[in-house]
Amino acid sequence: MNVNLINEKFQEKFGSQGELFTSPGRVNLIGEHTDYNGGFVFPGAIDKGMVAEIKLNGTDKVRAYSVDLEDYAEFGLNEEDAPEASWARYIFGVCREIQKRGGKIAGFDTAFSGDVPLGAGMSSSAALESTFANALNELFSLGIDRFELARIGQSTEHNYCGVKCGIMDQFASIFGKAGHLMRLDCRSMEFEYFPFDPEKHGYKVVLLDSVVKHELVGSPYNDRRASCERVAAVLGQEFLRGATMEQLDTVKDKISEEDYKRARYVIGEEQRVLDVCEALKRDDYETVGKRMYETHWGMSRDYEVSCEELDFLATVAQECGVTGSRIMGGGFGGCTINLVKAELYDSFIATAKSRFAEKYGHEPKVYAVVISDGARRL
């Protein structure tokens, strides 16, 4: 991240110096489509994120400059002052959500930049929201607790950006801890840190971005969510969380084949998250990798949210002897997350790049991942 460039742009735009704050993007090792089923997710913050220089300006206006987009926006802090630019709406939304919670804030100047790859499923928007929520909390001494900072980011997505996301992305960005993943219980909001240090055990984590995004007709996420809710209702539960395969099989004749497959994936995924947590306690990365592959093929065949390109990358990983590989994120494109033995890393990357390019006409983008700390002042 080029902090000097942010300093330079801030000086150029506002003629002074501010304070620096940062928040990271995230990866999710396992636990996909479990959040809205009341289950567990298992994310970690990464070494790529957003950095913002911020200084209070003594007015009731926010003056913001996006270094990456070379775009400037100025807006007030009332509901009718919402800016046009979508990037500025994230900052405006955070300000409004803080105010709705009784936080007293005023105008500020800011310039910001990020190195979270856009569209690769690493949550650049959550990194942006968390940076500003944390910074304003500190600069105005608001005393908002960290869980509420995550909720402020989530509410910003819901109310100002039109995305009905879960809490995982903002949670990971705020609570991240270097060398640890976090198991978050999406029903109770309790969480626990688990040590995750693949390098120490001879592994690397790498994302392969297919640079593909399939726009599907209708609303595939909502359809799958509805499937899960129907099965939970037949089982007499609010969520699928806690249901067993035995219970699912007893109601198989009362639900559609499609709903059965969706529920089978979710029930299996909940168990896989718990298996991976136990495996990490014993430094058993082989089991972690096996569960990752099971998640991939479950998402592909039962939940049907994969696509040809991601299945191809997971297959190449298996053929190269990669320990674990799976789709990361909601699906329909994006990237795979891969757990690779260090000695296989270079040959795997070279093979994946050449075989993917041969088949699809472009190479996947490669992002090495290091698990890092959450939102903080620099």
C-alpha positions as CSV (number, residue, x, y, z in Angstrom):
1,M,0.0,0.0,0.0
2,N,1.5,3.4,-1.0
3,V,1.1,5.5,2.1
4,N,3.4,8.2,0.7
5,L,1.0,8.6,-2.3
6,I,-2.0,9.0,0.1
7,N,0.0,11.6,2.1
8,E,0.9,13.5,-1.1
9,K,-2.7,13.6,-2.4
10,F,-4.0,14.6,1.0
11,Q,-1.5,17.5,1.2
12,E,-2.3,18.5,-2.4
13,K,-6.1,18.5,-1.8
14,F,-6.3,19.8,1.7
15,G,-3.0,21.6,2.4
16,S,-2.3,19.8,5.7
17,Q,-1.7,16.4,7.3
18,G,-4.1,14.0,8.9
19,E,-4.0,10.7,10.8
20,L,-3.8,7.3,9.2
21,F,-6.2,4.5,9.7
22,T,-6.4,1.1,8.0
23,S,-8.7,-2.0,7.8
24,P,-8.1,-5.2,6.0
25,G,-10.0,-7.3,3.5
26,R,-10.7,-11.0,4.4
27,V,-10.6,-14.6,3.3
28,N,-13.0,-17.3,4.5
29,L,-11.2,-20.6,4.8
30,I,-14.4,-22.7,5.1
31,G,-18.0,-22.1,6.0
32,E,-19.8,-20.8,2.9
33,H,-23.5,-20.1,2.8
34,T,-23.7,-21.0,6.4
35,D,-24.2,-17.5,7.8
36,Y,-27.8,-17.0,6.9
37,N,-28.5,-20.6,8.1
38,G,-27.5,-19.6,11.7
39,G,-24.2,-21.6,11.3
40,F,-20.5,-21.0,11.7
41,V,-18.1,-19.1,9.4
42,F,-14.3,-19.2,9.7
43,P,-12.7,-16.0,8.2
44,G,-9.4,-14.2,8.7
45,A,-8.2,-10.7,8.0
46,I,-5.5,-10.4,5.3
47,D,-2.5,-8.2,4.5
48,K,-4.4,-6.2,1.9
49,G,-6.8,-3.5,2.8
50,M,-7.8,0.2,2.8
51,V,-5.8,3.1,4.2
52,A,-7.3,6.5,4.8
53,E,-5.8,9.8,6.0
54,I,-8.3,11.8,7.9
55,K,-8.4,15.2,9.6
56,L,-11.4,17.0,11.2
57,N,-12.1,20.2,9.2
58,G,-14.3,22.2,11.7
59,T,-17.2,22.3,9.2
60,D,-20.4,20.2,8.7
61,K,-19.1,18.9,5.4
62,V,-17.1,15.8,4.4
63,R,-14.5,16.3,1.7
64,A,-13.3,13.0,0.3
65,Y,-10.8,12.0,-2.4
66,S,-10.5,8.5,-3.8
67,V,-6.8,8.2,-4.8
68,D,-7.4,5.0,-6.8
69,L,-10.4,6.4,-8.8
70,E,-8.9,10.0,-8.9
71,D,-12.4,11.2,-7.9
72,Y,-13.5,13.9,-5.4
73,A,-16.8,14.2,-3.5
74,E,-18.2,16.7,-1.0
75,F,-21.3,16.1,1.1
76,G,-23.2,17.1,4.2
77,L,-24.2,14.8,7.0
78,N,-27.9,14.8,6.7
79,E,-30.0,12.1,5.0
80,E,-30.8,14.4,2.0
81,D,-27.0,15.0,1.4
82,A,-26.3,11.5,0.0
83,P,-23.6,11.7,-2.7
84,E,-24.1,10.3,-6.2
85,A,-20.8,8.4,-6.5
86,S,-21.2,4.9,-5.2
87,W,-17.7,4.9,-3.5
88,A,-18.7,8.0,-1.5
89,R,-21.9,6.4,-0.4
90,Y,-19.9,4.0,1.7
91,I,-18.4,6.8,3.7
92,F,-21.7,8.7,3.9
93,G,-23.5,5.6,5.0
94,V,-21.0,5.0,7.9
95,C,-21.5,8.6,9.0
96,R,-25.2,8.3,9.0
97,E,-25.3,4.9,10.8
98,I,-23.1,6.4,13.5
99,Q,-25.5,9.3,13.9
100,K,-28.5,7.0,14.0
101,R,-26.8,5.3,17.0
102,G,-26.5,8.7,18.8
103,G,-22.8,9.4,17.8
104,K,-22.0,13.1,17.4
105,I,-19.7,13.6,14.4
106,A,-18.8,16.6,12.2
107,G,-17.1,17.3,8.9
108,F,-13.6,15.9,8.0
109,D,-11.2,15.7,5.1
110,T,-10.0,12.4,3.8
111,A,-8.0,10.8,1.1
112,F,-7.9,7.0,0.8
113,S,-6.6,4.1,-1.3
114,G,-6.7,0.3,-1.2
115,D,-4.9,-2.7,-2.4
116,V,-7.7,-5.2,-1.9
117,P,-8.4,-6.6,-5.4
118,L,-11.9,-5.6,-6.5
119,G,-14.3,-8.4,-7.4
120,A,-12.1,-11.2,-6.1
121,G,-14.3,-11.9,-3.1
122,M,-12.0,-10.3,-0.5
123,S,-14.5,-7.7,0.7
124,S,-13.0,-4.3,-0.3
125,S,-16.2,-2.6,0.7
126,A,-16.1,-4.0,4.2
127,A,-12.5,-2.8,4.5
128,L,-13.6,0.7,3.5
129,E,-16.5,0.8,5.9
130,S,-14.4,-0.6,8.8
131,T,-11.7,1.9,8.2
132,F,-14.0,4.9,8.5
133,A,-16.2,3.4,11.3
134,N,-13.1,2.7,13.4
135,A,-11.4,6.1,12.6
136,L,-14.5,8.2,13.4
137,N,-15.1,6.3,16.6
138,E,-11.5,7.2,17.7
139,L,-11.4,10.7,16.3
140,F,-14.7,11.8,18.0
141,S,-14.1,9.6,21.1
142,L,-17.5,7.9,20.6
143,G,-16.8,4.8,22.7
144,I,-18.7,2.5,20.3
145,D,-17.8,-1.2,20.9
146,R,-16.2,-3.2,18.1
147,F,-19.2,-5.4,17.4
148,E,-21.3,-2.3,16.9
149,L,-18.6,-1.0,14.5
150,A,-19.0,-4.2,12.4
151,R,-22.8,-3.7,12.5
152,I,-22.4,-0.1,11.3
153,G,-20.6,-1.4,8.2
154,Q,-23.2,-4.0,7.6
155,S,-26.1,-1.5,8.0
156,T,-24.2,0.8,5.5
157,E,-24.4,-2.0,2.9
158,H,-28.1,-2.6,3.6
159,N,-29.3,1.0,3.8
160,Y,-27.0,2.9,1.5
161,C,-25.5,0.4,-1.0
162,G,-28.4,-2.0,-1.6
163,V,-26.6,-5.2,-0.5
164,K,-28.3,-7.4,2.0
165,C,-25.0,-9.0,3.3
166,G,-24.3,-11.0,6.4
167,I,-22.0,-9.7,9.2
168,M,-18.9,-11.9,8.3
169,D,-17.0,-9.4,6.2
170,Q,-17.2,-6.5,8.5
171,F,-16.6,-8.7,11.6
172,A,-13.4,-10.1,10.1
173,S,-12.2,-6.6,9.1
174,I,-12.7,-5.3,12.6
175,F,-11.7,-8.3,14.7
176,G,-8.8,-9.7,12.6
177,K,-5.7,-11.0,14.4
178,A,-2.4,-11.9,12.8
179,G,-1.8,-15.6,12.7
180,H,-5.4,-16.5,13.6
181,L,-8.7,-17.3,12.0
182,M,-11.9,-16.6,13.8
183,R,-14.8,-19.0,14.2
184,L,-18.0,-16.8,14.4
185,D,-21.3,-18.3,15.5
186,C,-23.7,-16.4,13.3
187,R,-26.6,-17.3,15.6
188,S,-25.2,-16.2,19.0
189,M,-22.4,-13.9,17.6
190,E,-19.9,-15.6,19.9
191,F,-16.5,-16.1,18.4
192,E,-13.2,-17.8,19.1
193,Y,-9.7,-17.3,17.7
194,F,-7.8,-20.4,16.3
195,P,-4.1,-20.3,15.5
196,F,-3.5,-20.5,11.7
197,D,0.2,-20.4,10.7
198,P,0.5,-22.4,7.5
199,E,4.0,-21.1,6.7
200,K,5.3,-22.6,10.0
201,H,4.0,-26.0,8.9
202,G,5.3,-25.8,5.3
203,Y,2.2,-24.5,3.5
204,K,1.1,-21.4,1.7
205,V,-2.3,-20.0,1.1
206,V,-3.0,-18.5,-2.3
207,L,-6.1,-17.2,-4.2
208,L,-6.5,-17.9,-7.9
209,D,-8.9,-15.3,-9.3
210,S,-10.7,-16.6,-12.4
211,V,-11.5,-13.0,-13.3
212,V,-15.0,-14.4,-14.3
213,K,-18.3,-13.2,-13.0
214,H,-21.4,-15.0,-14.2
215,E,-24.5,-12.8,-14.1
216,L,-27.4,-15.2,-13.5
217,V,-31.0,-14.5,-14.3
218,G,-33.2,-14.1,-11.3
219,S,-31.8,-14.1,-7.8
220,P,-29.8,-17.3,-7.2
221,Y,-28.8,-16.3,-3.6
222,N,-32.4,-15.6,-2.6
223,D,-33.5,-18.9,-4.2
224,R,-31.0,-20.9,-2.2
225,R,-31.8,-19.1,1.0
226,A,-35.5,-19.8,0.4
227,S,-34.7,-23.6,-0.1
228,C,-33.0,-23.7,3.3
229,E,-35.8,-21.8,5.0
230,R,-38.4,-24.3,3.6
231,V,-36.5,-27.3,4.8
232,A,-35.9,-25.7,8.2
233,A,-39.7,-25.1,8.5
234,V,-40.4,-28.7,7.7
235,L,-38.0,-29.8,10.4
236,G,-39.7,-27.4,12.8
237,Q,-36.6,-25.1,13.2
238,E,-35.9,-21.5,12.6
239,F,-32.6,-22.3,10.8
240,L,-30.9,-25.4,9.4
241,R,-28.2,-25.0,12.0
242,G,-28.0,-28.1,14.2
243,A,-30.0,-30.3,11.9
244,T,-28.5,-33.7,11.1
245,M,-28.4,-35.8,7.9
246,E,-30.6,-38.4,9.7
247,Q,-33.3,-35.7,10.4
248,L,-33.0,-34.5,6.8
249,D,-33.5,-38.1,5.4
250,T,-36.7,-38.5,7.5
251,V,-38.3,-35.6,5.7
252,K,-36.9,-36.4,2.2
253,D,-40.3,-37.3,0.8
254,K,-41.9,-34.0,2.1
255,I,-39.4,-31.7,0.2
256,S,-38.3,-31.2,-3.3
257,E,-35.2,-32.9,-4.7
258,E,-33.6,-29.5,-5.1
259,D,-34.4,-28.4,-1.5
260,Y,-33.0,-31.7,-0.3
261,K,-29.6,-31.1,-2.1
262,R,-29.4,-27.5,-0.8
263,A,-29.9,-28.6,2.8
264,R,-27.5,-31.6,2.4
265,Y,-24.8,-29.2,1.5
266,V,-25.5,-26.8,4.4
267,I,-25.7,-29.5,7.0
268,G,-22.4,-31.0,5.7
269,E,-20.7,-27.6,5.7
270,E,-21.6,-26.9,9.3
271,Q,-19.8,-30.1,10.3
272,R,-16.8,-29.3,8.0
273,V,-16.2,-26.0,9.8
274,L,-16.1,-27.8,13.2
275,D,-13.8,-30.5,11.7
276,V,-11.4,-27.9,10.4
277,C,-11.3,-26.1,13.8
278,E,-10.5,-29.4,15.5
279,A,-7.9,-30.3,12.9
280,L,-6.1,-26.9,13.3
281,K,-5.8,-27.6,17.1
282,R,-3.6,-30.6,16.1
283,D,-1.8,-28.8,13.2
284,D,-3.5,-31.4,10.9
285,Y,-3.5,-29.4,7.6
286,E,-4.2,-32.6,5.6
287,T,-7.7,-32.8,7.1
288,V,-8.2,-29.1,6.5
289,G,-7.4,-29.6,2.8
290,K,-9.7,-32.6,2.5
291,R,-12.6,-30.6,4.0
292,M,-11.9,-27.8,1.6
293,Y,-12.3,-30.1,-1.4
294,E,-15.5,-31.5,0.0
295,T,-16.8,-28.0,0.4
296,H,-15.9,-27.2,-3.2
297,W,-17.7,-30.2,-4.7
298,G,-20.7,-29.7,-2.4
299,M,-21.0,-26.1,-3.6
300,S,-20.7,-27.3,-7.2
301,R,-23.0,-30.4,-7.2
302,D,-25.5,-29.8,-4.3
303,Y,-25.7,-26.1,-3.9
304,E,-24.9,-25.4,-7.6
305,V,-23.2,-22.1,-7.1
306,S,-19.9,-23.0,-8.9
307,C,-19.1,-22.5,-12.5
308,E,-17.0,-24.3,-15.1
309,E,-13.9,-22.2,-14.6
310,L,-13.8,-22.7,-10.8
311,D,-14.4,-26.4,-11.1
312,F,-11.5,-26.5,-13.6
313,L,-9.2,-24.7,-11.1
314,A,-10.1,-27.0,-8.3
315,T,-9.5,-30.0,-10.6
316,V,-6.1,-28.7,-11.6
317,A,-5.3,-28.2,-8.0
318,Q,-6.2,-31.8,-7.2
319,E,-4.1,-33.1,-10.1
320,C,-1.1,-31.0,-8.9
321,G,-1.3,-32.5,-5.4
322,V,-2.5,-29.3,-3.8
323,T,-3.6,-30.1,-0.2
324,G,-6.9,-28.2,-0.4
325,S,-8.8,-26.0,-2.9
326,R,-12.3,-24.6,-3.1
327,I,-14.5,-21.7,-4.3
328,M,-14.3,-18.8,-2.0
329,G,-17.3,-16.5,-1.6
330,G,-20.8,-16.8,-2.9
331,G,-19.9,-18.5,-6.1
332,F,-20.8,-18.0,-9.8
333,G,-17.3,-16.8,-10.5
334,G,-14.5,-15.1,-8.5
335,C,-11.7,-17.2,-7.0
336,T,-10.5,-20.4,-5.4
337,I,-8.6,-20.4,-2.1
338,N,-5.8,-23.0,-2.1
339,L,-3.7,-24.6,0.7
340,V,-0.5,-25.6,-1.0
341,K,2.7,-27.3,0.2
342,A,5.5,-24.8,-0.1
343,E,7.6,-27.2,-2.4
344,L,4.7,-27.5,-4.8
345,Y,3.8,-23.9,-4.9
346,D,5.7,-22.6,-7.9
347,S,4.9,-25.6,-10.1
348,F,1.2,-25.4,-9.2
349,I,0.9,-21.7,-10.0
350,A,2.7,-22.2,-13.3
351,T,0.5,-25.2,-14.3
352,A,-2.7,-23.5,-13.2
353,K,-1.8,-20.3,-15.2
354,S,-0.9,-22.1,-18.4
355,R,-3.7,-24.7,-18.4
356,F,-6.4,-22.0,-17.5
357,A,-5.1,-19.7,-20.3
358,E,-5.0,-22.5,-22.8
359,K,-8.7,-23.3,-22.0
360,Y,-10.2,-19.8,-21.3
361,G,-7.9,-17.4,-23.1
362,H,-6.6,-15.5,-20.1
363,E,-4.5,-16.3,-17.0
364,P,-6.1,-16.3,-13.5
365,K,-4.7,-13.6,-11.2
366,V,-2.7,-14.8,-8.3
367,Y,-2.9,-13.4,-4.8
368,A,-0.7,-14.8,-2.0
369,V,-2.4,-14.4,1.4
370,V,-1.0,-13.6,4.8
371,I,-3.4,-13.5,7.8
372,S,-3.1,-10.1,9.5
373,D,-4.5,-7.7,12.1
374,G,-7.9,-6.0,11.9
375,A,-8.9,-2.3,11.9
376,R,-6.4,0.0,13.6
377,R,-4.6,3.4,13.6
378,L,-1.3,3.3,11.7
